[in-house]
Amino acid sequence: MGEQPIFSTRAHVFQIDPATKRNWIPASKHAVTVSYFYDATRNVYRIISVGGTKAIINSTITPNMTFTKTSQKFGQWADSRANTVYGLGFASEHHLSQFAEKFQEVKEAARLAREKSQDKIELTNPALSFTSQQVLPSPVISSNGPGDEKFFRSQSADVELTTEKERLKKMRSEGSVCEVQWEAEYFSLQDNNNKLLAALQEASANVEQWKRRLAAYQDETERLRQREICVLKNQKPDAQDLESEKEAMLQKLQETEGQNAELERRLLRAEQALSQSLSERDRAQSEVSKFSQLLDTKIFELSELRQGLASLVENN
């Protein structure tokens, strides 16, 4: 069956800076699919991730590799064959733990596969104890009779079958890349929707704060009015002093009313902005819903294409 995925998750991919060996360089603009693959033919495990049209991770797991958690949502491992260090940033600690556990399982499976392979070599070595000067004889193909013609026909059929399998494999790879691109666009829309929701929550909090301030100014205005009434009732100063105090009170009252008017204008603008943000959120949610339906349709079509291709490969 060839190489098959056994576990997938989503993460932001980084690679160590080859110059400094300290700083991380983002390998993807958004979170991408990161998958464990198993090649039953070669008994090999790999971690693969595709960004756009190219592979940003192609790491073969060996028993001496170690996956290290450096924070609650970030982990890394070194690949000496690729001469780099890969880093993955996850959305939650749970996703990081799942990936780390799978890494340990795959690492153990790779160790067992290596030991099994070494055991086979040790069992077969006594029967194949050739010196460095000895050469294994090449198989002799007889050119007499119909056997030669049968051999060349079989060789030609093998070449055609190999070419067909390569073509089908390429079609499946292109389908997987297309699916990753659709998923990337879908998660990008989700990120934008989350940002819009955060902006709405912040705007709502500002509106509530302005409402509280407006209520406080209104209470202060009412308190000043009541104070002025009490002063006029309880005191009987001369007309000049009373007029001066009245003018001062009126001036302060006008200032307070001006502040109230300004707060009311701010509140009106905030409510208009909140209404516009809600409309934008509704439109964004509608777009996400439409895109989700389109993505489901595309994924279903790709699934049918994969099943058809897999059936073709098995039949061939």
N, C-alpha and C positions, 0 to 999 in steps of 0.2 A: 504493500500500500504506500510505501515511501514515507515522507516526513509528515507527521500529523500534530496539530496543536493539542496540548494536554491541560493547559491552564492559561487564562488571560486576565489582565487587569489594565487599569489606565493610570498613567503617571507622567510627570514632566521629566524629560530625559536630559542629562548633562554629561559632559566629558571633561576630564581634567585638562587644564591648559598644558600643552606639551612643553611650553617655554618655561613657565614658572613651577609647574608640578604642584601648585597650591590652589590657584583660582579655578572655579568651575565655569565652563563655557556652555550655554544652553544649546542643545541639539535640536530642540523643537520649540515652536512658538506657543503651542498649546499642549494640553495633556493628550497623549497618544496611547494606542493600544500596545501593551508589552506582553508577549506570549512566550511560554515554554513550548518547545517542539521536541518530538522524539522521532528519530530515524530508526525504524525497526531493522532496516537492512544493514546499517552500519553499527547499530546499537549505540547511538550517539544522542546526547541531549544538547539543545541549543536554546539561548534566549534571543528572540528576534523582535525588532520593532521597526515599522516602516513609517517614515515621515514624508508626506508628499509622494514622490515617485522613487525614493531611494531608501535603503536600509540604514537607519541610524544606530541600530544595535545588531550585531551578528557575533555572538559570543558563545563559544563551545564550552560547556561546563566540564571541568576536570576535578578529580578528588582533592587536589591541593588548593582549590579556590575557597575563599571565605567571604560571606556576605556580612557586612558590618552595619549595624544601626547607629548612626551618628546623631540622631535626634528623634523626636517622637514621630516625625513624618518623612524622614530622609534616611536612605541607606545607600551603600556603595560596595563595589567589588572590583578587584584588579584582574585584568585579562592580559597575561604576558604575551599570548600569541598576537593579540591585536595591538599590543604595546600601548595600552591606555587604561584608565580607570573610569568606570561608568558610575554615574550617580542617578538615583531616582527619587523624585519628590512626589509623595502621595497626598491624597485628599484627606486621609485620616490615619490614625495610628493602627486601626484595624486592618486597613488595606496593606500597610507596611508589614504587619505581622503575618498576614496570609502569604505575601510574597516571600518573606524570609523563611517561613516554614516549608514552602514549596522548594525553595533553593536548597535547603538542607536535605529534603527527600531526594531531589534530583542528583545532588552531590553524592549521596549514599548509593543511589542506583548506578551512577557512573563508576564509583569505586568497585561495586560488586561486578559490574560488567568488565572492568579492567582485570580484576582478579580471575574472573572466569576465562578471559582471553589468555591470560598468562598461564593458567592451568592447562589450557589446550595446547599452548606452545610447548610447555614442559613435557606433556604426554607425547607429543609428536616429534620432539627433538631427537630422542634416542634412535628413532628409525630414519632420521634425516641428518645424521652426523657426517656432513660433508666438510671437507677442509676448504680453506680459502682458495685453493688451486683447482678444486673440482668444479665442473660445470654440469648442470642438469641437462640431460639429453632433450632435444626438442621433439615434439610428436611428429611421426612420419605419416604423411598423407599419401595414400596410394593413388596414382593417376590412371590405374587400369580399371576398366569396367565402369558401371553406372554410379559407383560410390562417389567418384570425383564430381560428377554433375550434381548429385544430391547434396554434396557438401557446399558447393557454390550457391545452389538455390537456397539452402538453409541460411547461409551467411547473408545473402541479399535480403531475405525475409527479415532477418534480425535487424539489419540496418534500417529497413523501412519501418519496422515496429518501433525501433528506438527514436526515429525521427518523429513519428506520430505521437509517441509519449512526450517528447520534448515540446511539441506544439501544444498538446493538451495541458501540460504543466505550465507553459507560458500563459495560456488563456486563464487558467485558474489563478495564477499570480496576479494578472492584470485585474481580475475580478476582485481579489482581496485588496489590492491597492485602491480601487474605486470605492469599496466599502469603507475603508479607513478614511478616505477623503470625506465621504458623506457623514461619517460619525464625527469627524473633526468639525465640520460646519455646524452640525447639530449641537455639539457641546459649546461651540462659540456663541451660538444664539442663547443657550442656557446661561452662559457667563454674562452676556449683555443683559439678560432679563434679571439676573440676580443683582447686577449693579444698579439697574433701574429701581428695583425694589428697595435697595439700600438708600438711594437718593430720596425716594418717597417717604421712607421712615424718618430720614433726617429732616425733610421739609415739614412733616407732621409734627415732629418734636419742636421745630422752630415756631410753628403756628401756635402750639399750646403755650410756649413760653411768652409769645407776644400777647396772647389772651390774658395770661396771668398779670403781665405788666399793665395792660390796659385796665383790668379790674382794679389793680392797686392805685392807678392814677385816678380812676373814678371815685374810689373810696376817699382818696385825699381831697378831691374836689368837694365832695359832699361834706367832709369834715371841716374844710375851710368855710363853707357856706354856713354851717351850723355855728361855727365859732363867731362869724361876723354877726349873726343874729343875736347870739348871747351877749356880745360886746355892746350892741346897740340897746338891748333891753336892760342890762344890769348897770351900765355906766351912763353918766350924763355929763360928759365933758363939754367944754365950750364948742361952739360951732366950727371954729377953725381947726382945732385938733381932731374933731370928729370927721371933718371933711378930708383932712390929710390921711387919717387912718383908713377912711373909706376908699380913697384913691389907691393907697398902697394895696389894700385888699383886692380891689377890682383888678389892679395890674397883675397881681399874683394869680388871681382867678383866670384872667385872660391867658396868662402864660400856661397855666395848667390845662385850660381848654384847648390851647394850641397844641400842647403835647398829646392830649387825647385825640385831636383830629389827625395828627401825624401817625399815631399808633393805629387809628382806624384805617388810614390809607395803607399802612404797611400790612395790616391784617387782610384788607381786601386784595392786595397784590399777592400775598401769600396764599390766600384761598384760590385765587385765579391760577397761580402756579401749581398748586396742589391738584386742581381740577385738570389742568393740562397734563400733569404728570400721570394722573390716573388714566386719562385717555391714551397717552403713549404706552402705558403699561398694558392696557387692554389690547391695543394694536400689536404690541410685542408678543403678548400671550397668544393672540390669534395667529401671528406668523409662526410662532413656535409650534402651535398645534398643527397648522398646515404642513410645516416642514417635517414634523414628526410623522404625520400620515404618509407624506411622500417618502420619508426615509424607510418606514415600515414596508412600503410597497417595493422600494429598491432592494431592501435586504431580502424580502421574500423572493424577488426575481433572481437575485444573486444566489440565494440558497437553492432555488430550482436549477440554476445554471451549474452550480457546484455538484448537485446530485447527478445531473445529466452527464457532466464531465467525468465524475467518479465512476458512473456506470460504464461510460465509454472506455475508461482506462481498464476497468475490471474485465470487460468483454474482450478488449485487445490482449 
